[in-house]
């Protein structure tokens, strides 16, 4: 069974967001997938299974399964194209817990068609602002899983040193913190913290951009934007907001590939 590490939302190795991609050649249960994800210990591991008309995909952090992951889906599409299992330009269809997803390799970019995850105005969950070290947010809201905190300046976002233990106790999957970009080549910047699911700070978060695309699209009055996730590794996500769908686009680079040993594989029944 093949296993790959791919850096997503970057065109250079050792930056962007690393994901493992496991191409399943037999049925596997969630407990086995969780063990592999914990062993690999990357921000996310995608398990890809061939199905009629496309592929099934599930995503696991080292600690738990998640409902949607952009960078590991981008990494999965990259692997399928690079391994000759999908053709450049063709739609790659994934069945997932968040519904059908479509990826496509267009030139050097991989595009993902994802559901929008709009945030509605809401007070920040108890303890969140204190854990982030934020005293005066410009706006707060909450999406399907994550809190959204908007600040006035990029430097406020890049300067955050959150209390990760405090964030773990907050009643939310993760916290997206964002502000208008002051750097060239980006419209907004963000960071994403989710220690409760085993991801203290995610390098580049596709699912967060499904929330950010609508917020910034409405605020700036433009559906096509570029986001920069200002983590230590950093990464660029090109977004297009189209009502209840969001298109995410980025590059990906394979770092290594290998084969799981026979003794580690799920047993065929």
C-alpha positions in Angstrom: 0.0 0.0 0.0 1.6 3.3 -1.2 2.1 6.3 1.2 3.2 9.7 0.1 4.1 13.0 1.8 3.1 16.1 -0.1 3.6 19.7 0.7 0.4 21.5 -0.4 -0.4 25.1 -1.2 3.2 25.8 -2.1 5.5 25.3 -5.1 8.6 24.6 -3.0 9.3 21.6 -0.7 9.5 22.2 3.0 6.9 24.9 3.0 3.1 25.0 2.7 1.2 22.4 4.6 2.4 18.7 4.7 -0.1 15.9 4.2 0.2 12.2 4.0 -1.7 10.4 1.2 -2.4 6.7 1.6 -3.7 5.0 -1.6 -5.9 2.1 -0.2 -5.7 -1.2 -2.0 -8.1 -3.0 0.3 -11.0 -2.2 2.8 -9.8 -0.4 5.9 -11.6 0.7 9.0 -11.4 4.1 10.8 -9.4 2.6 13.7 -6.6 1.4 11.4 -6.7 4.8 9.6 -6.3 6.6 12.9 -3.3 4.5 13.8 -1.6 5.3 10.5 -2.3 9.0 10.9 -0.9 8.9 14.5 2.2 7.1 13.3 2.8 9.5 10.4 2.0 12.4 12.7 1.5 15.1 10.1 -1.2 17.8 10.3 -3.4 15.5 8.1 -3.5 12.1 6.5 -5.9 11.4 3.6 -7.0 7.9 2.8 -8.1 7.5 -0.8 -10.1 4.6 -2.1 -11.0 3.9 -5.7 -14.8 3.8 -6.3 -17.1 3.7 -9.3 -16.8 7.1 -11.0 -14.1 8.4 -8.7 -12.6 8.0 -5.2 -13.7 8.0 -1.6 -11.6 10.1 0.8 -11.4 10.4 4.6 -9.1 12.7 6.6 -7.5 12.1 10.0 -5.2 14.2 12.2 -2.9 12.4 14.6 -5.8 12.6 17.1 -9.2 12.4 15.3 -11.1 12.2 12.0 -12.3 15.5 10.5 -15.1 16.3 8.1 -13.3 18.4 5.6 -9.7 19.1 4.7 -8.5 21.2 1.8 -4.8 20.7 1.8 -4.9 16.9 2.1 -7.5 16.8 -0.8 -5.2 18.9 -2.9 -2.4 16.6 -2.0 -4.5 13.6 -2.9 -5.4 15.0 -6.4 -1.7 15.8 -6.9 -0.7 12.2 -6.1 -3.4 10.7 -8.4 -2.2 12.8 -11.3 1.5 12.3 -10.7 0.9 8.5 -10.4 -1.0 8.4 -13.7 -4.3 7.4 -12.0 -6.0 10.6 -13.2 -5.3 12.7 -16.3 -4.4 16.4 -16.2 -7.5 18.5 -16.9 -10.0 15.8 -16.0 -12.3 16.2 -13.0 -11.3 14.0 -10.1 -14.4 13.2 -8.0 -14.2 12.5 -4.3 -17.0 11.2 -2.1 -16.5 12.6 1.5 -18.3 13.2 4.7 -18.8 16.8 3.5 -20.5 15.6 0.2 -19.0 15.4 -3.3 -15.8 17.3 -4.0 -14.1 17.9 -7.3 -10.5 18.5 -8.0 -8.8 19.3 -11.3 -5.2 19.8 -12.4 -5.1 22.9 -14.6 -1.5 23.6 -15.7 0.6 23.9 -12.6 -2.3 24.5 -10.3 -4.7 22.1 -8.7 -8.2 23.5 -8.2 -10.7 22.2 -5.6 -14.5 22.8 -5.7 -15.6 22.8 -2.1 -18.7 23.8 -0.2 -18.7 27.4 1.2 -18.6 27.5 5.1 -19.9 31.0 5.9 -19.4 32.5 9.3 -22.3 34.3 10.9 -21.8 37.2 13.5 -21.5 35.7 17.0 -19.7 36.5 20.2 -16.4 34.7 20.5 -16.6 31.5 22.5 -15.7 31.8 26.2 -12.0 32.0 26.7 -11.1 32.3 23.0 -10.0 35.9 22.9 -8.0 35.6 26.1 -6.2 32.5 24.8 -5.4 34.2 21.6 -4.2 37.3 23.3 -6.7 39.5 21.5 -8.4 42.4 23.3 -10.1 44.3 20.6 -11.3 42.2 17.6 -12.8 44.1 14.7 -15.4 41.3 14.2 -16.2 37.9 15.5 -18.3 35.1 14.1 -18.7 31.3 13.9 -18.8 29.0 10.9 -20.0 25.3 10.9 -17.0 24.2 13.0 -14.6 27.1 13.6 -14.6 30.5 15.2 -13.6 33.5 13.1 -11.8 36.5 14.6 -11.1 39.5 12.4 -8.4 42.0 13.4 -7.5 45.4 11.9 -4.0 44.8 10.8 -1.8 42.0 9.4 0.8 42.7 12.0 -1.7 41.8 14.7 -2.2 38.4 13.1 1.5 37.7 12.6 2.4 38.8 16.1 0.0 36.5 17.9 1.5 34.1 20.5 -1.6 32.2 21.7 -1.9 30.1 24.8 -2.4 26.7 23.2 -3.5 25.0 26.4 -6.1 27.7 26.9 -7.3 27.2 23.3 -7.7 23.5 23.9 -10.4 24.2 26.5 -12.4 26.5 24.1 -15.7 25.1 22.8 -14.8 25.1 19.1 -12.9 22.9 16.6 -10.5 25.7 15.7 -9.9 29.4 15.5 -9.4 31.3 12.3 -7.7 34.7 12.9 -7.6 37.1 9.9 -6.9 40.7 8.8 -6.4 42.7 5.6 -3.0 42.0 4.0 -0.3 44.7 4.0 2.1 42.5 2.0 2.0 42.6 -1.8 0.3 39.7 -3.7 -2.3 39.0 -1.1 -5.7 40.4 -0.2 -5.9 39.0 3.3 -3.8 37.0 5.8 -4.8 34.4 8.3 -3.7 31.9 10.9 -5.5 28.8 12.1 -5.2 27.2 15.5 -6.8 23.8 16.4 -5.0 22.2 19.4 -8.2 20.4 20.4 -7.9 18.1 17.4 -4.1 17.7 17.6 -3.1 20.6 15.3 -1.6 23.4 17.5 -1.1 25.7 14.4 -2.0 24.5 10.9 0.5 25.7 8.3 -2.2 26.3 5.5 -5.8 25.4 5.9 -8.1 24.8 2.9 -11.3 24.4 5.0 -10.7 27.7 6.7 -10.5 29.4 3.3 -14.0 28.1 2.6 -15.0 30.5 5.4 -12.6 33.3 4.6 -13.5 33.4 0.9 -17.1 34.5 1.7 -16.2 36.9 4.5 -13.5 38.7 2.4 -15.5 38.4 -0.8 -18.4 40.3 0.8 -16.2 42.8 2.6 -14.0 43.6 -0.4 -16.8 43.2 -3.0 -14.7 40.8 -5.2 -15.3 37.0 -5.6 -11.7 36.3 -6.6 -9.0 36.8 -4.0 -5.7 35.6 -2.8 -5.1 34.6 0.8 -1.8 34.1 2.5 -1.7 31.9 5.6 1.0 33.5 7.8 2.2 30.4 9.7 6.0 29.7 10.1 5.9 27.6 6.9 3.4 29.9 5.1 1.4 29.2 2.0 -0.8 30.9 -0.6 -4.4 30.0 -1.4 -6.2 31.4 -4.4 -10.0 31.5 -3.8 -13.1 32.1 -5.8 -16.4 32.5 -3.9 -19.5 31.5 -5.9 -22.5 31.4 -3.6 -22.6 28.1 -1.8 -19.4 26.9 -3.4 -15.7 28.0 -3.1 -12.9 27.2 -5.5 -9.5 26.8 -3.9 -6.4 26.7 -6.0 -2.7 26.0 -5.2 0.4 24.1 -6.0 1.8 20.9 -4.5 5.1 19.1 -4.3 5.9 15.5 -3.4 8.5 15.2 -0.7 8.8 11.4 -0.6 6.9 8.2 -1.2 7.1 4.7 0.3 5.3 1.4 0.9 3.6 0.3 4.1 5.1 -3.0 5.4 2.8 -6.0 5.0 2.7 -6.5 8.8 1.1 -3.1 9.2 -1.8 -3.6 6.7 -5.4 -4.2 7.6 -6.3 -7.9 7.2 -8.4 -9.0 4.3 -11.6 -10.7 5.5 
